[in-house]
């Protein structure tokens, strides 16, 4: 029974993700999700009590699919090769941020953030989790004498901005060309190198 319940929840999240990306948060409805997946509204509400909680779950699930392993790697850091850890994280981050799914999600959020709390919900469920993990890593790196700085949270925000600096414009392009893995890795290495030159002991 548990497997069936989890499978149903995952199916709801998958369909809800499609609906949110196609219609936007405000226009998306539980009725449309039910129409596509079958069942009833009460079934959806049995898993998610509101459209807002469903959106949070969709955002969280996307982050887990793409970034959970990377965040775990950051959390397990205890003084090893900092550059290698940051490059590995940056590669996975850029692969995710440059995916069609992530680009569509950011466009949707930016388009509606001024009219609802969707921006705050998206940030709390997604980007902030990654920033917290990076800030905690930097705090440990400072303790190990590998970085200098007095505010790991600010450092994490600089790092995230550097990592995405070369590709952030892709959110505004209709048909951005696909990126090769080698391109993404080179970008990650440049960003990490720049960050470490700024904050290394």
C-alpha positions, 0 to 999 in steps of 0.5 A: 500500500505504501508503494502505491501511495508514493507512486500516486504522489509522484504521479501527481507531482509530475502532472502538476509540474507540467500544468504549472509550467504550461499555465503559470501558477495563477492560472493553474488549477487543481481541476486541470491537474485532476482532468489530466491525471484522473481521480478527484480533487479530494484525492489531490487534497489528500496529499496536498492541502492547497495549490500552494503546498502542491507548488512547494512540493513540485519545487522541492521534488525538482531540487531533489532530483537534480541537486540532492546528491550535490547538497549531500556532497557539500554537507559531508565536506570536512576539509578535503579538496575544496576546489574539487568539491566546488567544481563538482557542485557548480557543474551539477548546478549549471546543468540543472539551471540550464535545463528546459525545466529550470528555465521554464520554472524561473520564467514562470516565477519571475512573471508572477512574483509581483502578484503573489507569494510564489516568488517567496515560496519558490525561493524557500523551497529551492534556491535557499536550500542550496545557498544554506548548504553552500554557506555551511560548507564555507563556514567549515572551510573558514574554520579549516583555514581554507577560506577567509571571510566573516559572513559565509551567507554573503559568500554563498550568494557571491558564489552562486552568482559567479557560478551562473554569471555566464548563463543567466541570460539564457532565461531570456532567450526563446531558443537557447542552444544546448550546452556541451558538458565540456562548456559547463565544466569550463564555466564551473572551473572559471567561476570557482577559480575566481571565487577562490582567488577572492576568498582563499587564505 
